[in-house]
Amino acid sequence: MSKLTILVLDDEKRITDELKEYLEHRKFKVYTAQKPSSAFELMKSKRIDILLLDIRLPEISGLEVLKKIKNLFPKIEVIMITGHGNMEIVIKAMRLGAIDFLNKPFHHLDVKIAIERTSKFVELQNELTVSNNKNSLISQELEQLLDKKLIGESDAIKEVLKITMRATEFDDVNVLITGESGTGKEIIARLIHYASVRKKFGFYPVNCSAVPDTLMESEFFGHKKGSFTGAFKDKKGLFELTHQGTLFLDEISDMPFALQAKLLRVIEDKKIKKIGDDKEIEIDVRIVAATNKDIKMLIKKNEFRLDLYHRMNTIEINILPLRERTDDIKPLILHFVEEFSKKIKKIVPKIDKKVFEILKDYSFPGNIRELKNLVERAMIISDNNALTIDDFPITFKKKRTDVITKIRNLNLIDNEKILVREALFETKNNRTHAAKLLGLSRFALIRRMQKYEIEVD
């Protein structure tokens, strides 16, 4: 009880001084204010547990102050000070969230009893909060990081979670996550980091296809001032910045071959040299990499180092595309519908069963990211309290057969060409939207268009 902090807000200085003296004598930390504006400044900068609040104040009334406090500082418990016998105001105050009240004129014993009652409640609430945080700390962190939970009911996604949690137990082991764009590879990477002992340190994601080749070495290793044209000051690289944390290398298959050799050396030696510096810096970084390509095929074509692959895939986690784990489609739709209902302040709609049935037959080239976009669009354009298949893009119902007809083999490069063309067609050659549909950066899409000589008007 003695650790609790009390703020007294009353326009009569005699009363605030008297209460301050009495409460400090009882070992409370006490602040006072004669105006609501002064009180709110104190609440912004100080931890306040209990507020003794007079109903009659300058600037705004005590009830208005109470409303604002419950909105801005809901954890502060409020004891109202009212005129004797004014039960109507007392009832209003209790409905607005006041926990107790004192009638003027009051005695020290009245204050003592009200404070003791409220203090016990505050302490119980604090104990409950601490207990809940201990039990759910990891899950709370993980839910906040990507604004997503790991949603699914399929055996495939349960197996992914099982391997992921196993990986968190070995914080020095490198992990390779494979799967198509939009399957949630970064979510898994963040799970690995924030459920491990490295969670107190940084998680740095970098898309290897989005960093120009000329800047890659500087970005990863850093440089000394004057080491090349444009190096106006010393710069720390990603390895140094991520010390003791996790470096997430997305689309590692797009890393230049020469830089792959240097990455291998870092993994083996745990040391780096900045560009223009002879001094070695020791680093402790866990590498989690991801790719949407067939690395073994790239190794055969001498586009990816076999030795780096073996150092990266100590633990390999493969996330199946959404079309191969259709049991996850319904729970994902329900989750996204609830999420967007809150976001756009719309009643959670009923969902026609045909939505689940038809979407299960869709190929989802953009995987979970595409499903989320489809649900968001449906929520926005729907003008009633139910979602039907008509609320989803018309092109979605027409294009699946065409795409599946074109995909006649399992050659990733052939199919990548098809999907790039389909995305551009679906978006009327809007490269930004097409990149989003494919789960790529605009820069990565342009690189693929150049690679496959795909031209648009």
N, C-alpha and C positions, 0 to 999 in steps of 0.2 A: 504493500500500500504506500510506503514512504517514497517509492520511486515514481509514483504517478505525478503528472504535471497538471496544474489547474490554471485556467485563465478566468478572471473575473471581469465581466463587461457590464458596467453600470455608469450612468452619467453623473452619479453623485460620488465625488472623490472621497468623501467621508466614509461611505460604505465600502468602496474598493480598498481603501487603506486599512479599514478595520478588519475586513475579511482576509486581506493579505497577511496582516500581523497574526491573526488567529490561526490560519492554515499553515503558515511557516513555523509557528510554534509546534504544530502537530507533524512537522517534518515533511511537508509537501513542498514541491517547487512551485512558486506562484508568480504569475504575470497578471498585470491589470491594464485595463483600457477604459476610457470614458466615451469613445466613439467607435462605431462599427468599423470604419475604415482602418483605424489603428489596430483593432482586434484582428482583422483579416490579414494585415501585414505581419502580425505576430504569428498567426496560424500558418502562413506561408513559410516562415523561417524557423519556427520552433515546433517541436513535437508537443502537441497538446492532447491530453487524455480526457479531461473533463472541462466543460465550460459552464460557469455560472452566468446566466444570461437574463438581464432585466428586460421586461416587456416594453417599457417606455424608454426610448432612446432618441437622440438627435439623428439626423440623416435618414434613417429608415427604422421601422418598428422592429421589436424583438422577434415577432413572428416571421418577418421577411429575412431577418438574419438567420433564423433557424432553418428556413427553406434553403438558403444558400449554403449553409454549413452541411446539410444533409446531402446536397448535390456535390459540393466541392471537397468536403472533408467528412465522409460518411462514418469514419471510425471514431470521431469525437462524440462523446456522450454529453448531452445537454440537460442541465437542470435549470428550469425556468424560475425566475423571480417575479411574482405577480402581486397585484393589489389584493388585499384580503377579501375573500368571498367572490372573486371574479372567476366563477367556475366555467363560464362559456369560453373564456380565453384559455383556461387550463385544458379543457377538452380539445380545443383546436391545436394547442401545442403538443399534446400527447399524440394526436393523430398525425402530426407532422414529424414525429420522431423523437420528441423530448422524453427522457427516461424518468424524470422526477420533477417536483416543483416545490418552491418555498413561498409562503405567503408573507408579505410585509405587514407589519414589522415582525421580524423573526429573531429567535434567540440562538446563541451559539450551539445549544444542544440540537436545535432543528437542523442546523448546517451540518453538524457532526453526523447525525443519523442519515441524512440524505447523501453525504459524501461516502459514508461507509457502505451504504446499499449500492451505490453506483460503482465504487471501487471494486467490490467483489465481482460485479458483472464484467467490468473492464478486464480484470485479471483473468477471469475464466475465458473470456474471448481471446485474450493474448495467448493463453496456454493452448487453446484449441487451434489458433492460427499456426503456432509453432509446430504442434503435433501434425497438422495437415500438411505443412510444408515439408516436414521430414519424410512423410509417407509418399508424397507425390512430387518431390523436387525434380526428379529426372523427367517425368512425363510432362510437367509444366514447362520445363525448358524446351523440350522437343516440340511441343505443340506450338510454342510461340515463334520458333525459328523460321519456319517456312510458311506460316499461316496454314499449316496442314497437319493432319494426323496421318499415320500409316493405316489407311482404310482398306479392308478387304476380308473376304471369307474363304477364298480359295486355298487349297493345299499349297499351291505354288507360292503365294505371298507369305504364308505361314512359315514355309521353309526358308524363304529369304530372310524373314525376321529372326529365325532361329540361328542362321549362320551369322547374321549381322551382330546379334548380341554375343555370340561366341567370339567374334572379332574384337569386341570392346574389352575383352579380358586380357588381350595381349597388345599393349599400346605401342610396341616397337615393330609390330608386324605390318608390312605394307599390304594394301588391299587393292584389287582390281575389280571394278564394277562394270559389267557389260549389259547391254540392252539397247533397244531402239530409243530414239529421241522421244521424250515425253513420258517415259515409264517411271520416272522418279528416282533417278540415280543420285541426284544431289541430296534428296531427302535421306537416302540410306547413308551417304557420306556424312551428313550432319548427325545422324543417329550414332554412327560409329564414334564421332568426336565427342559429342555431348554426353554419351553414356560411358565414357572412359575417364581415366584419371587426368587426361589432357584437357578436360572441359574448362578448367580455370584459365587456359591460355587461348590464343587466337585460332580461329578457323578461317583460312584464307582460300576462297575459291578463285580459280583462274581458268578461263576458257582458252585453251592453247590455239584454237583456230581463229580467235579474235585478236590475238597479239601479232602485229606485223613481224615478219622474220627478222628484220633489221633491229628491232628493239627487244627481242626475246631474251638475249643473254643479259642485257642490262636489267631487264625486269626481274629475272630470276636471281642473278648474282650481285646486282648493284654495281656502282662504279665510283671511282675517285674523281674529284674535281680536276678538269683539264685532261682527262684520259682520252677524250675524243671531242670532235666539234659538237658543241651544244651541251657538253657536260660542265655546267656552270657551278655546280656544287656537288658535294658528296651525296650519294644516294644509297640507301639500304635496299637490297633486293628482297624478293619474296622469301627466300630461305632464311635470311637473317630476321626478317619481320615475324616469321612464323615460329621462331625458336621456342621449343617445348610444346608447340601446338600442332595443328594438322594442316597440311597443304593439300588442297583438293585440285587435282589436275584433270579438268574436264576435257573431253576430246583429245586425250593424250596421243592418239594415233596421228593427229595433225602436227605434232611437234617435229620440227626439222631434224633430219637424221644426225647432223653434227651435234645438235644440242642433246640428243638422246644419250650420246656417249658421255657427255659431261654430267648429265643427270645420274647415269649409272655410277660414275665416280663419286658423286656426292653421297649416294645411297651406301656405297661400300666404305668410304673413308670418313663420312660424317664431318667433312670440312669443305669450305668454299674459299675461293679467292675472288675479290671484286675486280672488275675490269680496271686495269691500270695500277694494280696493287700486288706486291709480292707476298704480303702477309696473309697467312691462312687463318680463317675464323672457324672455330668449332661450332657446329650446330646440332641441335637435337630436334629433328622434325619427322613426324610421321607422314608418309605419302599415301594418299588415297587417290587412285586414278580411275577414270571412267572413259568408256568409248562406246560408240554406237556402230563401230565397224568390226569386221572379222579380222582380228589382229594376226591370226595364223596365216590368213591369205596374204596380208601385207608383209609378213616375214618371208614367205615364199617369193614375193616380188622384190625382196630386198629394200622394202620401204619402212620396215620397223626392225629394230635390233632384237635378235633372239635372246641374247644375254639379259637385256633390260626386261624383256617380257618375263623371263624366269625370276628376276628379282622382284617384279611388281606383283605377280600373281601367287604369292605365298598363300593368300586366301582369295579365291575368286568367287564373286557373287553375281549370278546371272539373273536378271529380272526379265521374265517373259513378257512379251507384248500383251496388251489388253485383250486382243482377240483370242489369245490362247488361255486366258483365265477369265472367262465370261462371268463366273460366279461373283467377281468383284464389281461388275458394272452396276448392279442394283444398289449395293451399299454406298458406292461412290456417288451415284446420282442423288440418293437421299441426303448424303452429307453436303453436296454442293448446293442442293435446293435449300437446305436449312441455312447454309452459310450466306447465300445471296439474299434470302428472305430478310435476314438481319441487316445486311449491307444496304439494301434498297428500301428497307422498312415496308415490306410487303407480307401479307399473310401467307404462311406456308401453304402452298397449293396441294390439292389432291393430284395424283399422277395416274394417268390412264395406264392400265396394264400393258397396252400395246406398245407404249414407249419402251418398257423394259424388253419386251419380246423382239421388237424391230432393231433396237440398238444392239442386242446380242448378236445379230446377224451382220453388223457393220464391221468393216475391217479396221477402223480407227488407225489410220496411218500416223496420226499425231498422238496416239495413245491417251494417257490420262489428261495431258494438257489440252488435247482437242476436246475430250469429253467435258472438261470444265468449261471451255469456251462455248460449247453447244448448250450446256445447261444455263450459263449466264445469259446467252442470247434469248433462250426460250423464256426465262424469267422476265426479261425486259419487255419482250414483244407480247407476251400473254396478257390479255385484257380481262381475264376472269380468274376465278379461284381454282382453276384446274389446268394441268399441263397435258396436252395431247401431242401426238406425233406431228400434227400440223404446226406446232410452235417451233419445230426444229427446221433447219434450212432445207429447202426443197431439193437443192443440189445433192444433199446427203443421200436422199432416197434414190436419186437417179444414177449416181456415179459409182456406187460400190461394184456393180456387175462389170462396168467398163474396166475398172482398175484390176479386179480379180482376173478378168479375161486376159489382160496384158501381162500379169505376173504368172509366168508359166514355168519358172525355174527358181532355184534358191540362190542364184548368183546375186550377191549383195549390190555390186556395182550396177548391174543391169536394172535391178529393182529401184535403186536410188535414183537413176535417171528418170524412171517412170514416175516416182513420187514427186520429184522436183517439178516435172512437167505438169502433173495433176494439180499440185499446189498453186502453180502459176495460173493454170486454167481456172481453178475454183475462185481465185482472187482477182481475176481479170488482169493478170500481170502486175499486180501490186506487190512489189518485192518485199516491202515491210510486212504486209499481212501474210504473204506466202511463207516468209521466214518464221513468223510466229506460229503458223499452222504446222510447220515441220519441226518446230522446237529448236530452231537455229537462230543465230544472230544474222542480221542482214548482210554483214560482211562475209560470214561463212556461206550463205546462200549464193552470193555473187561469185565466190571462189568456185563453188560447185557448177554454177552455170558456165563459167569460163572453162572449167575442166571438161565438161561434157558438150561444150560448144552449143549451148542452148541460148538462142536469141529470142528476144521479145520485141514487139512493136513499141 
